[in-house]
C-alpha cells in the first residue's frame, strides 16, 4: 500500500464572481500563489464550456509554474483536458472510481463530506486522497450548509490516514482550533478572493499561509 499523499497549507477556491473576468481571475490566482497558496481549486458554476476550458488551462499553467497544484471542482473531463492535478467531487458528482479510471493513479481525488464522518470513510474506501469537512463557521459561499464541529475534526484525525481539509467560514483568526484538531488544509473562497483585487488577495493568502509556519498553540 502506498504512503498517504502529503497535502498541507492554504487551499484557495475561486468564486463565480471572480471567474466571469478571465484577466482578473488569473491576476488574483497569481496573487494567491505569491501569497503562499499550496493548492488552487477552479470552481466555476456559471461559465460556458469554452470559457471554463480556457480558464482551466491557464490556471494549470500558473499553478505548475508556481509549484502548486490545480484541482478542478466537479468536472472530471475538464480536469483531464486542462492538465489539472486532480478533481474535487461532491456527493452528487461522478463516482470516485470513475474519476480515478479517467485521470489515472497519480491524480489527486478529493471528496466533500459535509459534517459526516461516515461519508469520509466511504470516500477513502472509494479512493479519495483527501476529504473535506465543513462548514465550521458562518459561510457566505454556502450559508445553508449544515454545521460541522471541532470534535468532528478531532475524531476524523484519529480515524483517517488521509489529509483532511476544513472549509466553511474559516479565517486566519479562527483557523487555529481546526489546525490543532488535525486539519492539514484550510480551504477558503471569500476569505482569499472576496476582495477581488490582487494586492488584497495576496495579503489574505499570506495571512492564511502563515498559520502553517507557526508553532502549535501560537
C-alpha positions as CSV (number, residue, x, y, z in Angstrom):
1,X,0.0,0.0,0.0
2,X,1.4,3.4,-0.9
3,X,2.0,6.1,1.6
4,X,-0.7,8.7,2.1
5,X,-0.4,11.8,0.0
6,X,1.1,14.8,1.8
7,X,-1.1,17.9,1.3
8,X,-0.6,20.8,3.6
9,X,-1.4,24.5,3.6
10,X,-3.9,27.0,2.1
11,X,-6.4,25.6,-0.4
12,X,-7.8,28.7,-2.2
13,X,-11.0,28.2,-4.2
14,X,-12.2,30.5,-6.9
15,X,-15.6,32.2,-6.8
16,X,-18.1,32.6,-9.5
17,X,-17.8,36.3,-9.3
18,X,-14.1,36.1,-10.0
19,X,-14.4,33.7,-12.9
20,X,-16.5,36.0,-15.0
21,X,-13.5,38.1,-15.8
22,X,-10.6,35.8,-17.1
23,X,-7.9,38.5,-16.7
24,X,-9.0,39.3,-13.2
25,X,-9.2,35.6,-12.4
26,X,-5.6,35.0,-13.5
27,X,-4.3,38.1,-11.7
28,X,-6.0,37.1,-8.5
29,X,-4.9,33.5,-8.6
30,X,-1.3,34.6,-9.3
31,X,-1.6,36.8,-6.3
32,X,-2.9,33.9,-4.1
33,X,0.1,31.8,-5.3
34,X,2.5,34.6,-4.4
35,X,0.9,34.7,-1.0
36,X,1.6,31.1,-0.4
37,X,-1.4,29.1,-1.6
38,X,-0.5,25.4,-1.9
39,X,-3.5,24.4,-3.9
40,X,-6.0,26.2,-6.1
41,X,-9.4,24.8,-6.8
42,X,-11.0,26.1,-10.0
43,X,-14.7,26.3,-9.1
44,X,-16.8,27.9,-11.8
45,X,-20.6,27.1,-11.9
46,X,-21.5,29.8,-14.4
47,X,-19.0,29.8,-17.3
48,X,-19.6,28.3,-20.7
49,X,-17.7,25.1,-21.6
50,X,-15.3,27.1,-23.8
51,X,-14.6,29.7,-21.1
52,X,-14.1,27.1,-18.4
53,X,-11.7,25.2,-20.6
54,X,-9.6,28.3,-21.4
55,X,-9.6,29.4,-17.8
56,X,-8.6,25.9,-16.5
57,X,-5.7,25.6,-19.0
58,X,-4.4,29.0,-18.0
59,X,-4.7,28.2,-14.3
60,X,-3.0,24.9,-14.7
61,X,0.0,26.6,-16.2
62,X,0.1,29.3,-13.5
63,X,-0.1,26.7,-10.7
64,X,2.6,24.5,-12.1
65,X,4.9,27.4,-12.7
66,X,4.5,28.3,-9.0
67,X,5.0,24.7,-7.8
68,X,1.3,24.5,-6.7
69,X,-1.5,22.0,-7.5
70,X,-4.6,22.8,-9.5
71,X,-7.8,20.9,-8.6
72,X,-10.9,21.2,-10.7
73,X,-14.3,21.2,-9.0
74,X,-16.8,18.6,-10.1
75,X,-15.7,18.2,-13.7
76,X,-13.6,15.1,-14.5
77,X,-13.4,15.8,-18.2
78,X,-12.3,19.4,-17.7
79,X,-9.6,18.2,-15.2
80,X,-8.3,15.7,-17.8
81,X,-8.4,18.2,-20.6
82,X,-6.6,21.0,-18.9
83,X,-3.8,19.1,-17.3
84,X,-5.0,19.7,-13.7
85,X,-3.6,17.7,-10.9
86,X,-6.9,16.3,-9.8
87,X,-10.6,16.8,-9.2
88,X,-12.8,17.6,-6.2
89,X,-16.1,15.8,-6.1
90,X,-19.3,16.2,-4.1
91,X,-21.9,13.6,-3.1
92,X,-23.9,14.3,-6.3
93,X,-20.9,14.3,-8.7
94,X,-19.2,11.5,-10.6
95,X,-18.2,8.4,-8.6
96,X,-14.6,8.4,-7.3
97,X,-13.9,5.2,-9.2
98,X,-14.9,6.8,-12.5
99,X,-12.7,9.8,-11.8
100,X,-9.8,7.5,-11.0
101,X,-10.3,5.5,-14.1
102,X,-10.3,8.7,-16.2
103,X,-7.5,10.6,-14.5
104,X,-5.1,7.8,-13.6
105,X,-3.4,6.6,-10.4
106,X,-1.4,9.8,-9.8
107,X,-4.4,12.2,-9.9
108,X,-5.5,13.8,-6.6
109,X,-9.1,13.0,-5.8
110,X,-10.9,15.0,-3.1
111,X,-14.3,14.5,-1.6
112,X,-16.7,16.8,0.2
113,X,-18.1,15.1,3.3
114,X,-20.1,17.8,4.9
115,X,-20.2,17.2,8.7
116,X,-20.4,13.4,8.3
117,X,-17.5,11.1,9.3
118,X,-19.1,8.0,7.7
119,X,-19.1,9.8,4.4
120,X,-15.4,10.4,4.7
121,X,-14.8,6.7,5.5
122,X,-16.8,5.8,2.3
123,X,-14.8,8.3,0.2
124,X,-11.5,7.0,1.4
125,X,-12.6,3.4,0.7
126,X,-13.6,4.6,-2.7
127,X,-10.2,6.1,-3.5
128,X,-10.2,9.7,-2.2
129,X,-6.8,11.1,-1.5
130,X,-8.2,13.8,0.8
131,X,-11.5,14.6,2.4
132,X,-13.1,17.9,3.2
133,X,-15.4,18.7,6.2
134,X,-17.5,21.8,6.7
135,X,-18.9,24.2,7.3
136,X,-17.2,25.1,10.6
137,X,-18.3,28.7,10.8
138,X,-20.8,31.0,9.1
139,X,-20.1,30.9,5.4
140,X,-21.1,33.4,2.7
141,X,-20.4,30.9,0.0
142,X,-22.7,28.2,1.4
143,X,-24.7,29.8,4.2
144,X,-27.2,26.9,4.3
145,X,-24.7,24.1,4.7
146,X,-25.1,22.1,7.8
147,X,-22.5,22.9,10.5
148,X,-19.5,20.8,11.5
149,X,-17.7,20.8,14.8
150,X,-14.2,20.8,16.0
151,X,-15.0,17.5,17.7
152,X,-15.7,16.0,14.3
153,X,-12.2,17.1,13.2
154,X,-10.6,15.5,16.2
155,X,-12.4,12.2,15.6
156,X,-11.6,12.4,11.9
157,X,-7.9,12.9,12.5
158,X,-7.9,9.9,14.9
159,X,-9.6,7.6,12.4
160,X,-8.4,8.7,9.0
161,X,-5.0,8.4,7.4
162,X,-5.5,10.8,4.5
163,X,-5.2,14.6,4.6
164,X,-8.1,16.5,6.0
165,X,-9.4,19.8,4.7
166,X,-11.5,22.3,6.8
167,X,-13.9,24.6,4.9
168,X,-16.7,27.0,5.6
169,X,-16.1,30.4,7.1
170,X,-12.6,29.6,8.1
171,X,-10.4,32.7,8.6
172,X,-6.9,33.3,9.9
173,X,-8.4,34.4,13.2
174,X,-10.5,31.2,13.8
175,X,-8.5,28.5,12.0
176,X,-6.2,27.7,14.9
177,X,-8.5,25.3,16.7
178,X,-9.0,23.4,13.5
179,X,-5.3,23.1,12.8
180,X,-4.7,22.0,16.4
181,X,-7.5,19.4,15.9
182,X,-5.8,17.9,12.9
183,X,-6.7,19.8,9.8
184,X,-4.0,19.6,7.1
185,X,-5.6,22.1,4.7
186,X,-7.6,25.2,5.2
187,X,-9.9,26.0,2.3
188,X,-11.2,29.5,1.6
189,X,-13.2,31.1,-1.1
190,X,-14.4,34.5,0.1
191,X,-11.6,34.7,2.7
192,X,-9.0,34.9,-0.1
193,X,-10.8,36.1,-3.2
194,X,-13.7,38.1,-1.8
195,X,-12.0,41.4,-2.2
196,X,-11.3,40.8,-5.9
197,X,-8.1,42.9,-6.0
198,X,-4.7,41.2,-6.5
199,X,-2.9,43.1,-3.7
200,X,-5.6,42.3,-1.1
201,X,-5.8,38.7,-2.3
202,X,-2.0,38.3,-1.9
203,X,-2.2,39.7,1.6
204,X,-5.1,37.5,2.6
205,X,-3.3,34.4,1.3
206,X,-0.2,35.3,3.3
207,X,-2.3,35.5,6.4
208,X,-3.6,32.0,5.9
209,X,-0.3,30.6,4.8
210,X,1.4,32.0,7.9
211,X,-0.8,29.7,10.0
212,X,1.2,26.7,8.7
213,X,4.6,28.1,9.7
214,X,3.7,28.9,13.4
215,X,4.5,26.5,16.3
216,X,1.4,24.8,17.7
217,X,-0.5,27.0,20.1
218,X,0.7,30.3,18.6
